Amino acid sequence: MAASTRRAALAAILAAPITGGAVMALPSGSPLDLRPSDLAHACEWATAHWAGISPRCRAEDWDDDKLDAEMDLYDAVWDRALAEPSLNPADLKAKARLCLQDYLAHTFPFTDPAMNKAPDDLERMVITVLQEVIELCT
C-alpha cells in the first residue's frame, strides 16, 4: 500500500467521531473482552517484522524477491488492520503501534535524524495522537 494511501486512511481514522469509533464495533450490551485478539497479535508481529526487515535484509543479503515476499507479509497485516474493526483497547493499541511505526518510517525515512526534515504541525499532531492512543490503551 502506498504511503499516500496510508496517510489518507490515517486521516479518515483521526476524523472519525470517537463514539462511532472502532472500539464501539461491539453490539450494544456485549461484554468487552480485554484480551488481545488474533488481530492484535498480527499487528504486533507486523510491527516487529517491519523493524527487523532492514537489518535482516542487509545481514542475509536478500534479493528483491525475498524483500518483496517479506513486505507482502507486512502489507497483508496492514490491509487486515484496515478491514477489521478493533474490538477492544488491545486491538486499538496494536493498530496504533503499527500505524505509528509505518508513519514514522515514511515521514522520516533517514536513520540519521539530521537528514530528515523537521516535522510540521500536522505530522507532530498525528504522532502525538497515536502515542496517546497507545498510552491510553495500555
Helices and strands as residue ranges (DSSP letters): H 3-15, G 18-20, G 22-25, H 38-60, H 64-83, H 89-107, G 113-115, H 121-136
